[in-house]
Amino acid sequence: MNNQRGDVPRVRYAVVGLGYVAQAAVLPAFAHAQENSELAALISDDPEKLRTLGQKYKVARTCSYVEYDEILRSGAVDAVYIALPNSLHCEYTLRAANAGVHVLCEKPLAVTERECQEMIDAAAARKVKLMTAYRLHFDEANLDAVQVVRSGKLGKPRLFNSVFTMQVKRGDIRLREDMGEGTLYDLGVYCINAARYLFRSEPQDVSACTIRNTGSRFHEVDEMTAAVMRFPEGQLASFIVSFGAAENSWYEVVGTKGNLLLRNAYEYAKKREQYVETNGKTSRRSYPIRDQFAPEILYFSDCILNNKRPETSGEEGLIDVKIIRALYRAAEVGHAVRPNPPEKEDRPSPRLKITRPKVKEPELVHASPPSEE
């Protein structure tokens, strides 16, 4: 650990992968996480990214993927933030864990349940922390929605409904099957996770319908998927995700006495608006754009420094991947499938709420947003 700020130790991170999300959100977030975290290294195979971003963020250690194991063994970093394509999450997590380095990995945790379990087992064997990067578990708007549902203001929650769509650019990595992509992996994971933390339960069976081969963009992955998840207390969660529709992002929870709607629910660069309707009256609350990545870095560093188990653990990531895989199987076989996720005890709560101001939009180096809008 680094002790440059007096007696307060800081966890030193290497950011692995310098694509759009890393440049637009992860790297700038370290300026808001300086209490216990430090950006210590950048890893990419693009020399221009390493040179320009290294200078911009004053990071002396920059290296290629070939040098990944070397920097892990060097003692220069305590943790990695993995922002690579889904298909590489497992490999780069295993290499870090085996070197005794903690891992904060973007969601989905991996492509298959087996890969997720390998990651969990490797972290446990080497006694390092593994956390799935669920930024919304620390987000004010989503945590407030959890509180409204838990308060009983809506009565008993009965259904969850959501839409998350975008027009993905031709050639974007999200359209490549070999990278572990697809609408459920990239977008559906948000809807699945939100339903789980709002209902505070796990689905017992799931059904789905996928739309494929609708154009040259979608010959490898599904263009759109509709899903229904049935929960043990008779609650239903449904959502539609698409790579080929106008940008949209919202969810609603309907209870026996009222309903809640959160607009731009899964976004990190847009204002969110919450509407709660009960007894014929509607209340509205607006949430400003905030840095959603610094909170998860701050939280993970705190878990490392104080030897605490992250709530957004590897097991949390595994549950969502189990559900994603079950939904794709259900779409293929044409009937409901049981994902059999383990029951999770710890759920997002107000104690996880961390707010930081929004980051300034940075100039990108050899990277662009996935959406055409």
KANORFEN-V226446 format. One record per pair of residues at least 12 apart in sequence whose C-alpha atoms are under 6 Angstrom apart, sorted by sequence separation. I is the first residue (numbers start at 0). J is the second residue. If there is no record, write none. Layout:
# KANORFEN-V226446
I:J + I:J
This chain:
# KANORFEN-V226446
49:61 + 210:222 + 226:238 + 249:261 + 261:273 + 272:284 + 210:223 + 225:238 + 249:262 + 260:273 + 272:285 + 325:338 + 209:223 + 225:239 + 249:263 + 260:274 + 271:285 + 209:224 + 224:239 + 248:263 + 249:264 + 259:274 + 271:286 + 208:224 + 224:240 + 248:264 + 259:275 + 270:286 + 322:338 + 208:225 + 223:240 + 258:275 + 270:287 + 321:338 + 40:58 + 207:225 + 223:241 + 258:276 + 270:288 + 39:58 + 42:61 + 44:63 + 207:226 + 222:241 + 257:276 + 269:288 + 40:60 + 41:61 + 42:62 + 43:63 + 89:109 + 206:226 + 222:242 + 257:277 + 268:288 + 40:61 + 42:63 + 43:64 + 88:109 + 206:227 + 78:100 + 205:227 + 318:340 + 77:100 + 78:101 + 79:102 + 80:103 + 81:104 + 82:105 + 205:228 + 78:102 + 80:104 + 85:109 + 89:114 + 93:118 + 204:229 + 9:35 + 10:36 + 11:37 + 12:38 + 13:39 + 16:42 + 96:122 + 99:125 + 101:127 + 105:131 + 106:132 + 202:228 + 203:229 + 9:36 + 12:39 + 13:40 + 14:41 + 15:42 + 16:43 + 101:128 + 102:129 + 103:130 + 104:131 + 105:132 + 202:229 + 203:230 + 11:39 + 13:41 + 103:131 + 104:132 + 202:230 + 181:220 + 181:221 + 176:219 + 176:220 + 174:220 + 169:216 + 145:197 + 294:353 + 12:76 + 11:76 + 14:79 + 290:355 + 11:77 + 12:78 + 13:79 + 14:80 + 15:81 + 16:82 + 289:355 + 290:356 + 10:77 + 12:79 + 15:82 + 16:83 + 289:356 + 290:357 + 289:357 + 290:358 + 110:179 + 288:357 + 167:242 + 158:234 + 160:236 + 162:238 + 164:240 + 166:242 + 157:234 + 158:235 + 159:236 + 160:237 + 161:238 + 162:239 + 163:240 + 164:241 + 165:242 + 166:243 + 158:236 + 160:238 + 162:240 + 164:242 + 166:244 + 165:244 + 166:245 + 164:244 + 165:245 + 165:246 + 164:246 + 164:247 + 163:247 + 163:248 + 162:248 + 162:249 + 161:249 + 161:250 + 160:250 + 160:251 + 86:178 + 159:251 + 85:178 + 86:179 + 159:252 + 84:178 + 85:179 + 158:252 + 158:253 + 157:253 + 156:253 + 157:254 + 156:254 + 155:254 + 154:254 + 155:255 + 153:254 + 154:255 + 154:256 + 153:256 + 153:257 + 153:258 + 207:326 + 206:326 + 207:329 + 208:330 + 206:329 + 207:330 + 206:335 + 205:335 + 205:336 + 204:336 + 204:337 + 203:337 + 134:291 + 134:295 + 131:311 + 130:311 + 131:312 + 130:312 + 131:313 + 130:313 + 129:313 + 131:316 + 119:313 + 168:369 + 115:317 + 167:369 + 168:370 + 167:370 + 168:371 + 166:370 + 167:371 + 166:371 + 108:316 + 112:321 + 136:347 + 139:352 + 137:351 + 137:352 + 137:353 + 32:293 + 31:293 + 28:292 + 28:293 + 32:297 + 10:300 + 48:364 + 19:366 + 18:366 + 19:367
